Amino acid sequence: MRFDLQSHSIHSDGHLPPAEVVALAAGAGVELLSLSDHDTVDGVDEAIEAGATQGVSVVPATEISAVDGTHEDLHVLGYRIDHRDPALGDRLRDAREDRVLRAERMGDRLRDLGFQIDPASLEARRAAGKPIGRPHLAAAVLAHPANGPRLEREGHADVSSFIPAYLIPGAPAYVPRTHPTVVEAIGWIHEAGGLAVWAHPFWDIDEPREVLDSIDRFLEAGLDGVEAFYPTHDAAQTALLTERCADRGMLATGSSDFHGPDHRLFSRFLAFELHGHEPVLGAIGEGIGSAAEGNASG
C-alpha cells in the first residue's frame, strides 16, 4: 500500500487547491494520503471528496507548529482527528492568529532592514481567512520589484534561500513563537480523537541524542509516533528513528511533504526512502491494507 502522510495546499504554504493535490497524489500512485496544512483543517473536506473520486483514501489531518524550549518551530502532525471538532477549530484559529501577529512583527523588522513588502498576496490571504507564515512573508519580499537588485546581490532567488537568511532563529528579522507547546499540541490532537506524530525530527534538530531524548519526553506526554521516513532523512537517521519507535512501541510514518510541483525541495509524491525499514502506521492506515506492501519508496 502506497502512502504519503504529509502534504500541503493553498490553505497553508502549498501551491495548489486540495483537490489538485489529491489528483496529483493519485497520479503518482498514492493510495493513502494526508492533507496536513499548517494549523488549519480548512481543506480537509475538499480533499476527502476528491479522494473519493480519485480512488485515494484521505486521512483527516493537520500539522501544528509548536514550541519546545529553545526550539520554536517543531511540527506535530495530527492524524484521524475529528476535523469538525469545535474545540480543535478554536485552538487552530488561535494559533493562526498568533502566526499573523508574528508575521506582522517580522514584516516590520524586514522593513527596518530596508526591504519592501508586496501587500497583495498577504492581504488576499487575510481576506480569505488563510494563515500567514514565513513562506508567505518571504514570497511578498521576493515579489516586490524594489528588492530585486538586493536579492540578486545576496543570492536569494526563492523563498527557500531567503527564509534561512532572515526568518529563522538568530536571523535578523525573526520573531519567536510562544505557543502552543509540543505538549499542548499533542493534547489538542488527542482531545480531537486523533493520533499525534512528530514530523521530520532531523529537519529541526541535528543532534541524534537530542532527537532521541525529545522522543522520550514527548512520549511521556502521549506522543503516538514519529515521521521516520522523510526526503531529507538519510539511512542512519531513518534507522535511528525506526529503532527508537520499535523499542517504544510507537508508530513510524513517512511522507514526501508535498508542497507543489514547482517547489524546490518538496515537489514529488512518494519522494522518501524506507532504507530497508518497516513503516508502522497503526490506526492511521486502518482498513487500507499492509502499511509497507508495494510502497514505491521502499
C-alpha positions as CSV (number, residue, x, y, z in Angstrom):
1,M,0.0,0.0,0.0
2,R,1.5,3.3,-1.1
3,F,1.2,6.0,1.5
4,D,2.2,9.6,1.7
5,L,1.2,11.2,5.0
6,Q,2.0,14.9,4.7
7,S,1.0,17.3,2.0
8,H,0.1,21.0,1.8
9,S,-2.4,23.1,-0.2
10,I,-3.2,26.8,-0.6
11,H,-4.8,26.7,2.8
12,S,-1.3,26.9,4.3
13,D,2.0,27.0,2.4
14,G,1.2,24.7,-0.5
15,H,0.8,25.9,-4.1
16,L,-2.4,24.1,-5.2
17,P,-6.0,23.7,-4.1
18,P,-6.7,20.5,-2.1
19,A,-8.5,18.7,-5.0
20,E,-5.5,19.2,-7.2
21,V,-3.1,17.9,-4.5
22,V,-5.2,14.8,-4.3
23,A,-5.3,14.4,-8.1
24,L,-1.5,14.6,-8.3
25,A,-1.2,12.1,-5.5
26,A,-3.5,9.7,-7.3
27,G,-1.5,10.1,-10.5
28,A,1.7,9.2,-8.6
29,G,0.1,6.0,-7.2
30,V,-0.6,7.2,-3.7
31,E,-3.3,5.1,-2.0
32,L,-3.3,6.6,1.5
33,L,-2.8,10.4,1.7
34,S,-3.0,13.1,4.3
35,L,-3.6,16.7,3.6
36,S,-1.9,18.3,6.6
37,D,-2.0,22.0,6.2
38,H,-0.4,24.1,9.0
39,D,-2.7,25.0,11.9
40,T,-5.8,24.5,9.8
41,V,-8.2,21.8,8.6
42,D,-10.0,24.1,6.1
43,G,-9.0,21.9,3.1
44,V,-9.7,18.5,4.6
45,D,-13.4,18.1,3.4
46,E,-12.4,19.1,-0.2
47,A,-9.5,16.6,-0.1
48,I,-11.7,13.8,1.2
49,E,-14.3,14.4,-1.5
50,A,-11.6,14.5,-4.2
51,G,-10.1,11.3,-2.8
52,A,-13.5,9.5,-3.1
53,T,-13.5,10.3,-6.9
54,Q,-9.7,9.6,-7.4
55,G,-9.5,6.3,-5.5
56,V,-7.3,7.8,-2.7
57,S,-8.1,7.2,1.0
58,V,-7.6,10.7,2.6
59,V,-6.9,10.7,6.3
60,P,-8.1,13.9,8.1
61,A,-5.1,15.7,9.4
62,T,-3.4,18.9,10.4
63,E,0.2,20.0,11.2
64,I,0.5,22.1,14.3
65,S,3.5,24.3,14.7
66,A,4.7,24.1,18.3
67,V,7.4,25.3,20.7
68,D,9.7,23.2,22.8
69,G,12.3,25.0,24.9
70,T,14.7,26.8,22.5
71,H,13.1,25.1,19.5
72,E,10.4,27.5,18.4
73,D,9.0,25.7,15.3
74,L,8.7,21.9,15.8
75,H,5.8,20.3,14.0
76,V,3.2,17.8,15.4
77,L,1.0,16.0,12.9
78,G,-2.5,15.1,14.0
79,Y,-4.0,12.1,12.1
80,R,-7.6,10.8,12.1
81,I,-8.7,13.8,14.0
82,D,-12.3,14.9,14.1
83,H,-11.6,17.9,11.8
84,R,-15.1,19.3,12.6
85,D,-14.4,19.4,16.3
86,P,-15.3,22.9,17.6
87,A,-12.6,23.0,20.3
88,L,-9.9,22.0,17.8
89,G,-11.2,24.6,15.4
90,D,-10.9,27.3,18.1
91,R,-7.4,26.3,19.1
92,L,-6.2,26.2,15.5
93,R,-7.7,29.6,14.9
94,D,-5.9,31.0,17.9
95,A,-2.6,29.5,16.6
96,R,-3.2,31.1,13.2
97,E,-3.9,34.5,14.7
98,D,-0.7,34.2,16.7
99,R,1.1,33.5,13.4
100,V,-0.5,36.6,11.8
101,L,0.7,38.8,14.6
102,R,4.2,37.2,14.5
103,A,4.3,37.7,10.7
104,E,3.4,41.4,11.1
105,R,6.2,41.8,13.6
106,M,8.6,40.1,11.3
107,G,7.4,42.3,8.4
108,D,8.2,45.4,10.5
109,R,11.7,44.1,11.1
110,L,12.2,43.4,7.4
111,R,11.1,46.9,6.6
112,D,13.6,48.2,9.2
113,L,16.2,46.2,7.3
114,G,15.4,48.1,4.1
115,F,13.1,45.6,2.3
116,Q,9.8,46.5,0.7
117,I,6.9,44.0,1.1
118,D,4.3,43.4,-1.6
119,P,1.0,43.5,0.3
120,A,-1.3,42.0,-2.4
121,S,-0.8,38.3,-1.6
122,L,-0.8,38.8,2.2
123,E,-4.0,40.9,2.0
124,A,-5.6,38.2,-0.1
125,R,-4.8,35.5,2.4
126,R,-6.1,37.6,5.3
127,A,-9.3,38.3,3.4
128,A,-9.7,34.6,2.8
129,G,-9.0,33.7,6.4
130,K,-5.9,31.7,5.5
131,P,-2.8,31.6,7.7
132,I,0.2,33.7,7.0
133,G,3.6,32.2,7.8
134,R,7.2,32.8,7.0
135,P,7.0,31.4,3.4
136,H,4.2,33.9,2.5
137,L,6.1,36.8,4.1
138,A,9.3,35.8,2.2
139,A,7.3,35.5,-1.0
140,A,6.0,39.0,-0.5
141,V,9.5,40.3,-0.2
142,L,10.6,38.4,-3.4
143,A,7.6,39.8,-5.3
144,H,8.4,43.5,-4.7
145,P,10.4,44.8,-7.6
146,A,12.3,47.3,-5.4
147,N,14.0,44.4,-3.7
148,G,15.3,42.9,-6.9
149,P,18.8,44.3,-7.0
150,R,19.5,43.5,-3.4
151,L,18.0,40.0,-3.6
152,E,20.2,39.3,-6.6
153,R,23.3,40.6,-4.8
154,E,22.6,38.4,-1.8
155,G,21.7,35.4,-4.0
156,H,18.1,34.9,-2.9
157,A,16.1,33.7,-5.9
158,D,13.4,31.9,-4.0
159,V,11.7,31.5,-0.6
160,S,13.9,28.6,0.4
161,S,17.0,30.7,0.4
162,F,15.5,33.9,1.8
163,I,14.0,32.2,4.9
164,P,17.3,30.9,6.4
165,A,18.9,34.3,5.8
166,Y,16.3,36.4,7.5
167,L,13.5,34.4,9.1
168,I,14.9,31.6,11.3
169,P,16.1,31.7,14.9
170,G,19.1,34.0,15.1
171,A,18.3,35.7,11.8
172,P,17.8,39.5,11.8
173,A,14.0,39.6,11.2
174,Y,13.0,36.5,13.2
175,V,10.4,36.8,15.9
176,P,9.9,33.8,18.2
177,R,6.6,32.0,18.9
178,T,5.4,31.3,22.4
179,H,2.6,28.8,22.0
180,P,1.4,26.2,21.6
181,T,4.0,23.9,23.1
182,V,4.5,20.4,21.8
183,V,2.8,19.0,24.9
184,E,-0.2,21.3,24.2
185,A,-0.3,20.3,20.6
186,I,-0.3,16.6,21.5
187,G,-3.2,17.3,23.9
188,W,-5.2,19.1,21.2
189,I,-4.8,16.2,18.8
190,H,-5.8,13.6,21.4
191,E,-8.9,15.6,22.5
192,A,-10.0,15.7,18.9
193,G,-9.8,11.9,18.7
194,G,-6.5,11.8,16.7
195,L,-3.0,10.4,16.8
196,A,0.0,12.7,17.4
197,V,3.2,12.2,15.3
198,W,6.3,14.3,15.5
199,A,7.1,15.5,11.9
200,H,10.6,15.3,10.4
201,P,12.7,15.4,13.6
202,F,16.0,15.8,11.8
203,W,14.7,18.7,9.8
204,D,14.6,20.8,13.0
205,I,17.2,19.1,15.3
206,D,20.7,18.0,14.1
207,E,22.0,16.1,17.1
208,P,20.8,12.4,17.3
209,R,21.0,12.2,21.1
210,E,18.8,15.3,21.4
211,V,16.3,13.8,18.9
212,L,16.1,10.5,20.9
213,D,15.7,12.3,24.2
214,S,13.0,14.5,22.8
215,I,11.1,11.5,21.5
216,D,11.1,10.0,25.0
217,R,10.0,13.3,26.6
218,F,7.2,13.7,24.0
219,L,6.2,10.0,24.6
220,E,5.6,10.8,28.2
221,A,3.2,13.5,27.1
222,G,1.3,11.0,24.9
223,L,3.1,11.2,21.5
224,D,1.9,8.3,19.3
225,G,4.6,8.2,16.7
226,V,7.4,9.7,14.7
227,E,7.7,10.6,11.0
228,A,10.8,8.4,10.4
229,F,10.7,8.4,6.6
230,Y,11.3,11.8,5.0
231,P,13.1,13.1,1.9
232,T,15.9,14.7,3.9
233,H,16.4,11.8,6.4
234,D,19.4,9.7,5.5
235,A,19.8,6.0,6.1
236,A,21.4,6.4,9.5
237,Q,18.8,8.9,10.7
238,T,16.0,6.7,9.4
239,A,17.4,3.7,11.2
240,L,17.8,5.6,14.5
241,L,14.2,6.7,14.4
242,T,12.6,3.4,13.4
243,E,14.6,1.6,16.0
244,R,13.5,4.0,18.7
245,C,9.9,3.7,17.6
246,A,10.1,-0.1,17.7
247,D,11.7,0.0,21.2
248,R,9.0,2.3,22.5
249,G,6.0,0.7,20.6
250,M,5.4,3.9,18.6
251,L,4.1,4.4,15.1
252,A,6.7,5.1,12.3
253,T,5.2,7.1,9.5
254,G,6.6,8.8,6.4
255,S,5.9,11.5,3.8
256,S,7.2,13.5,0.9
257,D,5.9,16.7,2.5
258,F,4.5,17.7,-0.9
259,H,4.0,21.5,-1.4
260,G,3.6,21.7,-5.2
261,P,5.2,20.6,-8.4
262,D,7.5,23.6,-8.6
263,H,8.7,23.6,-5.0
264,R,12.5,23.4,-4.8
265,L,12.6,20.6,-2.2
266,F,9.1,19.0,-1.9
267,S,7.7,18.7,-5.4
268,R,7.1,15.0,-5.8
269,F,4.9,12.4,-4.1
270,L,6.5,9.3,-2.7
271,A,9.9,11.0,-2.7
272,F,11.0,9.4,0.6
273,E,13.0,6.2,1.2
274,L,12.3,3.4,3.6
275,H,16.0,2.4,3.7
276,G,15.0,-1.2,4.3
277,H,12.9,-0.4,7.4
278,E,9.2,-1.2,8.0
279,P,6.7,1.5,8.5
280,V,4.2,1.2,11.3
281,L,1.0,3.1,10.6
282,G,-1.3,1.5,13.1
283,A,-4.8,3.1,13.1
284,I,-3.7,5.7,10.5
285,G,-3.8,3.1,7.9
286,E,-6.6,1.0,9.4
287,G,-8.7,-0.8,6.9
288,I,-6.4,0.2,4.0
289,G,-4.1,-2.8,3.8
290,S,-0.5,-3.6,4.6
291,A,1.4,-0.5,5.5
292,A,4.6,-1.2,3.6
293,E,3.4,-3.5,0.8
294,G,4.1,-2.1,-2.6
295,N,5.3,1.3,-1.3
296,A,7.1,3.0,-4.1
297,S,9.6,4.5,-1.7
298,G,10.9,1.1,-0.5
